[in-house]
Amino acid sequence: MASYPQGHHAPVSANSYMDISDNGAAGPPITMDQQKQHQTMMWQQNQYMGDSGIQSSVTTRAPSLSGKSQHDEMDEQQAMFGEVQYPQQVPPSNRAAGGYTQEQVDEMNQQLNHSRPQRVRSAMFPETLDEGMQIPQAAIHPGAETAVQRLSEPSQMLKSAVVNLINYQDDTDLATKAIPELIKLLQDEDQVVISQAAMMVHQLSKKEASRHAIMNSPQMVAALVRAVTNSHDVETLRSVGGTLHNLSHHRQGLLAIFKSGGIPALVKLLGSPVESVLFYAITTLHNLLLHQEGSKQAIRIAGGLQKMVALLQRNNVKFLAIVTDCLQILAYGNQESKLIILASGGPGELVRVMRAYTYEKLLWTTSRVLKVLSVCQSNKPAIVEAGGMQALAAHLDHQSGRLVQNCLWTLRNLSDSANKVGPQGPQEGLDGLLHMLVQLLGQSDMNIVTCATGILSNLTCNNQRNKIITCQAGGIEALVRTILQAGDREDITEPAVCALRHLTSRHPEAEVAQNAVRLHYGLPVLVKLLHPPSRWPLIKAVVGLIRNLALCPANHAPLREHGALPRIVQLLIRAHQDTQRQRSSTASGGSSGSIVDGVRMEEIVDGTVGALHILAREHNNRGVIRGLNCIPLFVQLLYSPIESIQRVAAGVLCELAADKEGAEVIEEKGATAPLTELLHSRNEGVATYAAAVLFRMSEDKPQVRVHAVYSHG
């Protein structure tokens, strides 16, 4: 087999090119010897490409793995070596004769053969060519690429990778050699020397290799921290701050900063008037808070919270977003941090940020801080006093779902405190919020609905103005619809029922609200909620609402028809039994009071008897109650040590005594003695009800008995 010098290749005749390009379709038949000779030449050409002296890591692919036929391989090799592509309109049999002479074909092939090294060089190392040098290209079909052209891009990528690898090693070696000297310079007494050394370290920290060398040198990091601590030179602080910032993008760097005592130095930089120094300091501290254990407490000890609150007065929105995120991380789950933020005037500044800016990320991070602070009983009134309710409400129609959600949770936490402010206080201006909350009840997002119901429940508690506004905004219908759609989700149904309970009592439009609940088909679902799986907090709320609804005479018959009376009596008996068992346990040295799911059973007794008291005003209801055989229990409750239970028990007996049958049963069950005793009660309501029951019981008795009764009054 013949071999050829590097840069040359085995000569190939025009006929050989013709045979290859036409896949054997043109020319005379090829003998076995010619075919072997042809394969040898092709192998030599392939070897040339694989061993051309170009260090490019390009290797020859094994044909057995390519999945291509012999003709496919030959076609590919033709393209690789820049074979002349003849115009399609010239038939293969006439190529030499039609359009091109044999001499022209030979000349073109010879030209391409001689220019091949230049074309490879142009593709892989274009910077080595002389300016303006023209490199002939193989004629190809439009849109098609030769193998040399396909080689260009990966070759450039490989070359860049090799250069970067060499530079990386150079950077590492340079930094390793320079670090000991730079440490000495950073410890120099001359501030100019320290500043120049800090600048050099900052430049080194911009490259990955030298940055790793710096962070792996505890002495260097310690020298940088000392430079910040001891220097007041702006350029030194900027350079060191930038270096620490670059190191903080790596866990190793964060650990090195933390171990070297860098946090107090960074907190010091938060007092700098220079924007870039502030940026370096806050972003580095932010990275430490996110990824370095122990940094939170170190920042608190170094006074970082006070510095960060002071920075809220700046006006760079992206900078403020980082500051507020740091405050959220530090305050979350730490009461001490919340109190420090409060003492530093944080609530007012945070509310101002919510009002002053529109940058979504800043609004979101600020709302997160306010949400954390809103669970602190000390911060709550401060946020409300600063107008936090109105500032948060202004963003409830924002397109950002995460911002709206945070504002709602914060409003829910604050809403109980908002009601404690006087009518001329910051709670004014909440009309828009109440309207918005009613609208949000129609949302499909259950988290939003949960928050909206909770806020409405708190804002309508003992606040006549808010009750009226909510009713006028269609709140009754929206709340009933919410309860119907919520099903067994008590995190929605309980606050919704509580809101309805507030809206149906003690304000000028209460009677309208009581009727509206019935008109919007709320009574059946409310009675259903008195049954399992409802828990005691929800049951307590529903019983209170039914009591209010019973104040409207039009609701009596529907409530009776839906089975409210027997279920309320069942709940009363169950709760009373629990209190009796607990009382026996207390007498034996157990704990006092029966509490289930956070609800005292005495409250259930009070609520159920109170509801029956109002329902018993209707004649048919009184007959149902008598038929449930609960009068003996009412009489027993007259002995309760709890004054409110005595009052409702006397009240329901007063209503039941309006019927002769009821009065007789009450007297039969021994009510005269406890009622007579209650005539002396300090509670005017208890005494009045007791007197009324005794009077009705004695209406058919001799006159002297009546006088005897009132002689105790």
C-alpha positions in Angstrom: 0.0 0.0 0.0 1.4 3.4 -1.0 1.8 6.1 1.6 2.0 9.8 1.0 3.6 12.7 2.8 1.5 14.7 5.2 -0.4 17.4 3.4 -0.8 15.3 0.3 -3.0 12.3 -0.6 -3.3 9.6 -3.1 -4.2 11.0 -6.5 -7.7 10.2 -7.6 -8.7 10.3 -11.3 -11.7 12.0 -12.7 -13.1 8.6 -13.6 -12.8 7.5 -10.0 -14.8 10.6 -8.9 -17.4 9.8 -11.5 -17.7 6.3 -10.3 -18.1 7.3 -6.7 -20.5 10.1 -7.2 -22.9 8.0 -9.3 -22.7 5.0 -7.0 -21.4 3.0 -9.9 -24.2 4.0 -12.3 -21.8 5.5 -14.9 -18.6 4.3 -16.5 -17.5 0.9 -17.6 -17.9 -2.1 -15.3 -15.3 -2.2 -12.4 -13.2 -5.3 -12.1 -12.4 -6.9 -8.8 -8.8 -5.6 -8.8 -10.1 -2.1 -9.7 -12.6 -2.3 -6.8 -9.9 -3.3 -4.3 -7.6 -0.5 -5.6 -10.5 2.0 -5.3 -11.2 0.9 -1.6 -7.5 1.3 -0.9 -7.5 4.8 -2.2 -10.6 5.6 -0.1 -8.9 4.2 3.0 -5.9 6.4 2.4 -8.1 9.4 2.0 -9.8 8.6 5.3 -6.5 8.0 7.0 -5.4 11.4 5.8 -8.2 13.0 7.6 -7.6 11.0 10.8 -3.9 11.7 10.9 -3.5 15.1 9.3 -1.4 16.5 12.1 -4.3 18.8 13.2 -4.7 18.4 17.0 -8.5 18.6 17.1 -9.5 15.4 18.8 -11.5 14.5 15.6 -11.4 10.7 15.1 -12.5 8.4 12.4 -15.8 6.7 13.0 -15.9 2.9 12.6 -18.0 2.1 9.5 -19.4 -1.0 11.3 -21.2 1.3 13.8 -22.5 3.9 11.4 -25.4 1.8 10.0 -24.7 3.2 6.5 -24.2 1.3 3.3 -20.9 1.3 1.4 -22.4 3.8 -1.1 -23.5 6.1 1.8 -20.0 6.1 3.2 -18.5 6.9 -0.2 -21.0 9.8 -0.7 -20.0 11.1 2.7 -16.4 10.9 1.9 -16.9 12.7 -1.3 -18.5 15.6 0.6 -15.7 15.5 3.1 -13.1 16.0 0.4 -15.0 18.6 -1.5 -15.9 16.7 -4.6 -17.2 18.9 -7.4 -21.0 18.7 -7.5 -22.2 18.9 -11.1 -25.3 20.8 -12.0 -28.4 18.6 -11.9 -29.5 19.5 -15.4 -26.4 17.9 -17.0 -26.8 14.1 -17.3 -24.1 12.0 -15.8 -23.1 10.5 -19.1 -22.5 13.9 -20.7 -20.8 15.7 -17.8 -17.3 15.7 -19.4 -18.8 16.6 -22.8 -21.7 18.8 -21.8 -20.8 22.1 -19.9 -17.3 21.0 -18.8 -14.4 19.5 -20.6 -12.2 16.8 -19.1 -9.4 19.3 -18.7 -11.7 21.7 -16.7 -12.8 18.9 -14.4 -9.2 17.8 -13.8 -8.2 21.5 -13.1 -11.0 22.0 -10.6 -10.2 18.8 -8.8 -6.5 19.7 -8.6 -7.4 23.2 -7.3 -9.6 21.7 -4.5 -6.9 19.1 -3.6 -4.3 21.8 -3.2 -6.6 24.1 -1.2 -7.8 21.5 1.3 -5.3 22.3 4.0 -6.2 26.0 3.8 -9.9 25.2 4.0 -9.4 23.0 7.1 -7.2 25.8 8.6 -9.9 28.4 7.8 -12.5 26.3 9.6 -10.5 25.5 12.7 -8.0 28.4 13.1 -9.4 31.4 11.2 -7.3 33.8 13.2 -4.1 32.4 11.7 -5.0 33.4 8.1 -3.7 36.6 6.5 -6.3 39.3 6.3 -8.0 39.4 3.0 -6.9 35.9 2.0 -9.4 34.1 -0.2 -9.9 30.4 0.4 -11.7 28.6 -2.5 -14.6 26.5 -1.4 -16.0 23.3 -2.8 -19.1 23.9 -5.0 -22.1 22.5 -3.2 -25.8 22.5 -3.5 -27.5 25.5 -1.9 -28.1 24.9 1.8 -25.7 21.8 1.9 -22.5 21.8 4.0 -19.2 20.1 3.4 -17.6 18.0 6.2 -15.0 20.8 6.7 -17.8 23.3 7.3 -19.5 21.0 9.7 -16.2 20.6 11.5 -15.9 24.3 12.1 -18.2 24.9 15.1 -17.2 21.9 17.3 -13.6 22.7 16.5 -13.9 26.2 17.8 -15.7 25.0 20.9 -13.0 22.5 21.6 -10.3 25.1 21.1 -12.1 27.4 23.5 -12.3 24.7 26.1 -8.6 23.9 25.9 -7.7 27.6 26.2 -10.0 28.0 29.2 -8.5 25.0 30.8 -5.0 26.4 30.3 -6.1 29.8 31.6 -7.9 28.2 34.6 -4.7 26.4 35.6 -2.7 29.7 35.1 -5.2 31.5 37.3 -4.9 28.9 40.1 -1.1 29.0 40.0 -1.0 32.8 39.9 -3.4 33.1 42.9 -1.6 30.4 44.9 1.7 32.2 44.5 0.3 35.7 45.1 -1.9 35.1 48.1 0.9 35.0 50.8 2.3 38.3 49.5 -1.2 39.8 49.3 -1.9 38.8 52.9 1.2 40.7 54.0 0.2 43.8 52.0 -3.3 43.7 53.5 -1.7 43.9 57.0 0.5 46.8 56.1 0.2 50.0 58.1 0.0 52.2 54.9 -3.6 52.6 53.9 -2.6 53.1 50.3 -0.9 49.7 50.2 -3.9 48.1 51.8 -6.2 49.6 49.3 -4.0 48.5 46.3 -3.8 45.0 47.8 -7.6 44.8 48.3 -8.1 45.9 44.7 -5.8 43.1 43.5 -7.6 40.5 45.6 -10.9 41.7 44.2 -9.7 41.3 40.6 -8.5 37.8 41.5 -11.9 36.9 43.0 -13.6 37.6 39.7 -12.1 34.4 38.2 -13.3 31.1 39.4 -9.9 29.4 39.8 -8.3 32.2 41.8 -11.6 32.6 43.7 -11.3 29.1 44.9 -7.7 29.6 46.0 -8.8 32.7 48.0 -11.7 30.9 49.8 -9.4 27.9 50.6 -7.0 30.2 52.4 -8.4 31.1 55.9 -5.6 33.5 56.4 -6.6 35.5 53.3 -10.3 35.7 54.3 -9.3 36.7 57.8 -7.0 39.4 56.4 -9.9 40.7 54.3 -12.2 40.8 57.3 -9.6 42.7 59.4 -9.2 45.2 56.5 -12.9 46.0 56.6 -12.9 46.2 60.4 -9.9 48.6 60.6 -10.2 50.7 57.5 -12.4 53.6 56.6 -11.1 54.1 53.1 -13.9 53.9 50.6 -11.9 52.1 47.9 -10.7 49.5 50.4 -14.2 48.8 51.6 -15.5 48.6 48.1 -12.8 46.1 47.0 -13.1 43.9 50.1 -16.9 44.0 50.0 -16.8 42.9 46.3 -14.4 40.1 47.2 -16.6 38.8 50.0 -19.6 39.1 47.7 -17.9 36.9 45.1 -16.9 34.4 47.7 -20.5 34.2 49.0 -21.6 32.5 45.9 -19.9 29.3 47.1 -20.7 27.2 50.2 -17.0 27.0 50.9 -16.7 30.8 50.7 -19.7 31.3 53.0 -18.2 29.0 55.6 -14.8 30.8 55.3 -16.5 34.2 55.8 -18.5 32.9 58.8 -15.6 31.2 60.5 -13.4 34.3 60.0 -15.9 36.5 61.9 -17.0 38.3 58.7 -20.6 38.9 59.8 -19.8 41.8 62.2 -17.6 43.4 59.5 -20.4 43.1 56.9 -23.0 44.6 59.3 -20.6 47.5 59.7 -20.6 48.0 55.9 -24.4 48.4 56.1 -23.7 51.9 57.5 -21.7 52.9 54.5 -23.0 55.8 52.4 -21.6 54.2 49.2 -24.2 52.4 47.1 -21.9 49.7 45.8 -20.6 48.9 49.3 -24.1 48.6 50.6 -25.0 46.3 47.8 -22.0 44.0 48.4 -22.8 43.9 52.1 -26.5 43.2 51.9 -26.2 40.5 49.2 -23.4 38.8 51.0 -25.4 38.8 54.3 -28.5 37.6 52.3 -26.5 34.6 51.0 -25.2 33.8 54.5 -28.8 33.9 55.8 -30.0 31.5 53.1 -27.2 29.0 53.2 -24.9 29.3 56.3 -26.1 27.8 59.5 -25.6 30.1 62.5 -25.6 33.3 60.6 -29.0 34.4 61.8 -28.0 34.7 65.4 -24.6 36.2 64.5 -26.4 39.0 62.5 -28.8 39.6 65.4 -25.9 39.9 67.9 -24.0 42.2 65.6 -26.9 44.6 65.4 -27.9 43.8 61.8 -31.6 44.1 62.4 -31.4 47.7 63.4 -29.2 48.5 60.4 -31.5 46.8 58.0 -34.6 48.6 59.3 -32.7 51.9 58.8 -32.0 50.9 55.2 -35.7 50.7 54.4 -35.6 54.5 53.9 -33.5 54.1 50.7 -35.3 54.1 47.3 -33.6 51.4 45.2 -36.4 48.8 44.8 -34.1 45.8 44.1 -31.9 46.7 47.1 -35.0 47.1 49.3 -36.3 43.7 48.1 -33.1 42.0 49.4 -33.3 44.0 52.7 -36.9 43.0 53.3 -36.1 39.4 52.5 -33.3 39.4 55.1 -35.7 40.9 57.7 -38.3 38.2 57.0 -35.7 35.4 57.4 -34.5 36.9 60.7 -37.9 37.6 62.1 -39.6 34.3 61.2 -40.1 32.2 64.3 -38.0 34.6 66.5 -39.9 36.9 68.9 -36.8 38.8 69.9 -36.2 39.8 66.3 -39.8 40.9 65.9 -39.5 43.2 69.0 -36.3 44.7 67.7 -37.9 45.5 64.4 -40.8 47.1 66.3 -38.4 49.1 68.5 -36.5 50.3 65.4 -39.7 51.6 63.8 -40.0 48.8 61.3 -43.8 48.5 61.0 -44.2 52.1 59.9 -41.4 51.8 57.3 -42.7 48.6 55.9 -46.2 50.1 55.5 -44.7 53.1 53.8 -42.9 50.7 51.3 -46.2 49.0 50.6 -47.7 52.3 49.7 -44.8 53.9 47.8 -43.7 51.3 45.3 -45.1 49.1 42.5 -42.2 46.7 42.0 -43.8 43.3 42.5 -40.9 41.5 44.1 -40.4 44.3 46.7 -44.1 44.3 47.5 -44.1 40.5 47.9 -41.0 40.4 50.2 -42.4 43.3 52.2 -45.8 41.6 52.6 -43.9 38.5 53.9 -42.3 40.6 56.6 -45.6 42.1 57.6 -47.2 38.6 57.6 -44.5 37.4 60.1 -44.9 40.5 62.3 -48.7 40.3 62.2 -48.8 37.3 64.5 -46.9 39.3 67.1 -49.3 40.9 69.6 -47.0 43.8 70.1 -46.5 44.5 66.4 -50.2 44.1 65.4 -51.4 47.5 66.7 -48.4 49.3 65.4 -49.0 48.0 61.9 -52.7 48.9 62.1 -51.9 52.3 63.5 -49.5 52.9 60.6 -52.4 52.2 58.1 -51.3 48.7 57.3 -54.8 47.5 56.7 -55.4 50.0 54.0 -51.9 49.6 52.5 -52.4 45.9 52.2 -55.9 46.2 50.9 -54.7 48.4 48.0 -52.9 45.3 46.5 -55.8 42.8 46.6 -56.5 43.4 42.9 -52.9 42.9 41.9 -52.1 40.4 39.1 -49.5 38.6 41.3 -51.2 35.7 43.0 -48.4 35.3 45.6 -48.7 39.0 46.6 -52.5 38.9 46.9 -52.2 35.7 49.1 -49.6 37.2 51.4 -51.7 40.4 51.8 -54.8 38.4 52.6 -53.0 36.3 55.3 -51.6 39.4 56.8 -54.9 41.2 56.8 -56.5 38.1 58.5 -53.9 38.2 61.2 -54.4 42.0 61.7 -58.1 42.1 61.4 -58.9 41.3 65.0 -56.7 44.2 66.2 -58.2 46.5 63.5 -61.6 46.3 65.3 -60.1 47.4 68.6 -59.3 50.8 67.3 -61.8 53.5 67.9 -64.3 54.6 65.2 -62.1 57.7 64.4 -58.9 55.6 64.3 -57.1 54.0 61.4 -59.9 51.5 60.8 -61.6 54.2 58.9 -61.4 53.8 55.2 -62.0 50.0 55.3 -65.2 50.3 53.2 -63.3 49.4 50.0 -61.7 46.4 51.7 -65.0 45.1 52.9 -66.4 45.3 49.3 -63.3 43.6 47.9 -63.6 40.8 50.5 -67.2 40.1 49.5 -66.1 39.9 45.9 -63.2 37.5 46.8 -65.7 35.1 48.3 -66.6 34.2 44.7 -63.1 33.1 43.9 -62.3 29.5 43.0 -59.1 29.5 45.0 -60.0 28.1 48.4 -57.0 29.7 50.1 -58.3 33.2 49.1 -61.8 32.3 50.2 -60.5 31.0 53.6 -58.7 34.3 54.2 -61.6 36.5 53.0 -64.1 34.7 55.4 -61.7 35.0 58.3 -61.1 38.7 57.7 -64.9 39.4 57.4 -65.6 37.5 60.6 -63.1 39.6 62.5 -64.0 43.0 61.0 -67.7 42.5 61.6 -67.3 41.5 65.2 -68.7 44.2 67.5 -68.4 46.8 64.7 -71.7 48.2 63.7 -70.3 50.3 60.8 -68.6 47.3 59.2 -71.7 45.2 59.6 -73.9 47.7 57.7 -71.3 48.1 54.9 -70.9 44.3 54.5 -74.7 43.8 54.4 -75.1 46.5 51.8 -72.3 45.0 49.7 -74.2 41.7 49.4 -72.3 39.9 52.1 -75.2 37.8 53.4 -75.8 36.2 50.0 -72.0 35.7 49.3 -71.4 34.1 52.7 -74.4 31.7 52.4 -73.1 30.7 48.9 -69.7 30.2 50.3 -71.0 27.9 53.0 -73.0 25.9 50.5 -69.9 25.4 48.3 -67.4 24.7 51.1 -68.9 21.4 52.1 -66.9 19.9 55.0 -64.1 22.5 54.9 -64.4 23.9 58.4 -61.6 26.4 57.8 -64.1 28.1 55.6 -67.5 27.3 57.1 -66.6 28.2 60.6 -65.5 31.9 59.9 -68.3 32.2 57.4 -70.9 31.2 60.0 -69.3 33.5 62.5 -69.5 36.4 60.1 -73.2 35.6 59.5 -73.7 35.5 63.3 -72.2 39.0 63.6 -74.3 40.4 60.7 -77.6 39.1 62.1 -77.5 40.9 65.4 -77.1 44.3 67.0 -77.2 46.7 64.1 -80.0 48.5 62.2 -80.1 46.1 59.3 -80.0 42.9 61.4 -83.6 41.9 60.8 -83.0 42.3 57.0 -80.0 40.1 57.3 -81.9 37.4 59.3 -84.5 37.3 56.5 -81.8 37.2 53.8 -80.2 34.1 55.2 -83.6 32.3 54.8 -84.3 33.8 51.4 -80.9 32.6 50.1 -81.6 29.0 51.2 -79.2 29.1 54.1 -81.3 27.4 56.8 -81.1 23.8 55.5 -77.3 23.8 55.3 -77.0 25.4 58.7 -79.1 22.7 60.4 -77.0 20.1 58.5 -73.8 21.6 60.0 -75.2 20.7 63.5 -74.5 17.1 62.7 -71.3 15.1 62.3 -68.6 15.5 61.1 -68.8 19.1 62.4 -66.5 19.8 65.3 -67.5 21.8 68.4 -66.1 25.2 67.2 -68.3 25.1 64.1 -71.3 23.7 66.1 -70.9 26.5 68.6 -70.9 29.1 65.8 -74.0 27.6 64.1 -76.0 27.4 67.4 -75.3 31.1 67.9 -76.4 32.0 64.4 -79.6 30.0 64.8 -80.3 31.9 68.0 -80.0 35.2 66.0 -82.1 33.8 63.1 -84.8 32.8 65.6 -85.3 36.5 66.5 -87.0 36.7 63.1 -90.5 35.1 63.5 -90.5 34.1 59.8 -87.6 31.7 60.5 -89.3 29.7 63.2 -91.3 27.3 61.0 -88.5 26.6 58.5 -86.1 25.8 61.3 -88.6 23.5 62.9 -89.3 21.8 59.6 -85.6 21.2 59.0 -85.2 19.4 62.3 -83.3 22.1 64.2 -85.1 21.6 67.6 -84.3 17.9 68.3 -80.7 18.3 67.2 -80.1 21.3 69.4 -81.6 19.3 72.4 -79.3 16.4 71.6 -76.3 18.7 71.6 -77.4 20.2 74.9 -77.8 16.8 76.6 -74.4 15.7 75.3 -72.6 18.8 76.4 -74.3 18.7 79.9 -73.2 15.2 80.4 -69.6 16.1 79.6 -69.7 18.9 82.2 -71.2 16.6 84.8 -68.5 14.0 84.2 -65.9 16.7 84.4 -67.4 18.1 87.6 -67.2 14.6 89.2 -63.5 14.4 88.1 -62.8 17.8 89.6 -64.3 16.7 92.9 -61.9 13.7 92.8 -58.9 16.0 92.2 -59.0 16.3 88.4 -58.7 19.4 86.3 -61.6 21.9 86.2 -63.8 22.5 83.1 -64.6 20.3 80.2 -62.8 21.4 77.0 -63.2 19.6 73.6 -61.5 21.0 70.5 -60.8 24.2 72.3 -64.4 24.7 73.3 -65.7 24.6 76.9 -68.8 22.4 77.1 -70.4 25.0 79.4 -70.4 27.4 76.4 -72.3 24.8 74.3 -74.8 24.4 77.2 -75.2 28.2 77.3 -75.6 28.5 73.6 -78.1 25.6 73.0 -80.3 26.7 75.8 -80.2 30.3 74.6 -81.2 29.2 71.1 -84.1 27.1 72.5 -85.1 30.1 74.6 -85.7 32.2 71.5 -87.2 29.4 69.5 -89.7 28.7 72.3 -91.4 32.0 71.7 -93.4 30.3 68.9 -96.3 28.1 70.1 -95.6 25.1 67.8 -92.0 25.1 68.8 -92.9 25.0 72.5 -95.0 21.9 71.9 -92.0 20.2 70.2 -89.6 21.2 73.0 -92.1 19.8 75.6 -92.3 16.6 73.6 -88.5 16.2 73.7 -88.7 15.8 77.5 -86.0 18.3 78.3 -87.8 20.4 80.9 -86.2 18.4 83.8 -82.8 19.4 82.4 -83.8 23.1 82.3 -84.8 22.9 85.9 -81.5 21.2 86.8 -79.6 24.0 85.1 -81.2 26.5 87.4 -78.6 25.2 90.0 -75.7 25.9 87.7 -72.9 27.9 89.3 -72.5 29.9 86.0 -74.8 32.9 86.0 -75.3 33.0 82.2 -76.6 29.4 82.2 -79.0 30.3 85.0 -80.3 33.2 83.0 -81.0 31.2 79.8 -82.5 28.3 81.7 -84.9 30.6 83.5 -85.6 32.3 80.2 -86.6 29.1 78.3 -88.7 28.0 81.3 -90.4 31.4 81.2 -91.4 30.9 77.5 -92.5 27.3 78.1 -94.6 28.4 81.1 -96.7 30.5 78.7 -98.7 27.3 78.0 -100.6 25.7 80.8 -99.2 22.3 79.9 -95.7 23.7 80.2 -96.3 25.4 83.5 -97.7 22.3 85.0 -94.7 20.2 83.9 -92.3 22.8 85.2 -93.9 22.8 88.6 -94.0 19.0 88.6 -90.3 18.8 88.0 -89.6 20.8 91.2 -88.7 24.2 89.7 -90.4 26.3 92.5 -87.6 26.0 95.0 -84.7 27.0 92.7 -86.8 29.7 91.0 -87.7 31.2 94.4 -84.0 31.2 95.3 -83.1 33.0 92.1 -85.4 35.9 92.9 -82.5 37.1 95.0 -80.0 36.9 92.2 -77.6 39.8 91.7 -78.3 39.4 87.9 -81.4 41.4 87.1 -82.2 39.2 84.1 -82.1 36.0 86.1 -84.3 37.5 88.8 -86.8 38.8 86.3 -87.2 35.5 84.5 -87.5 33.6 87.7 -90.3 35.9 88.9 -92.1 35.6 85.5 -92.0 31.8 85.6 -93.3 31.7 89.2 -96.1 34.1 88.2 -97.2 32.0 85.2 -97.1 28.8 87.3 -99.3 30.5 89.9 -101.8 32.1 87.6 -104.5 29.4 88.3 -103.7 29.2 92.0 -105.4 31.1 94.9 -104.5 34.8 95.1 -102.7 34.4 98.4 -100.1 32.2 96.8 -99.3 34.8 94.3 -98.8 37.4 97.0 -96.6 35.0 98.8 -94.4 34.6 95.8 -93.9 38.3 95.3 -93.3 38.9 99.0 -89.8 37.5 98.4 -89.1 40.1 95.7 
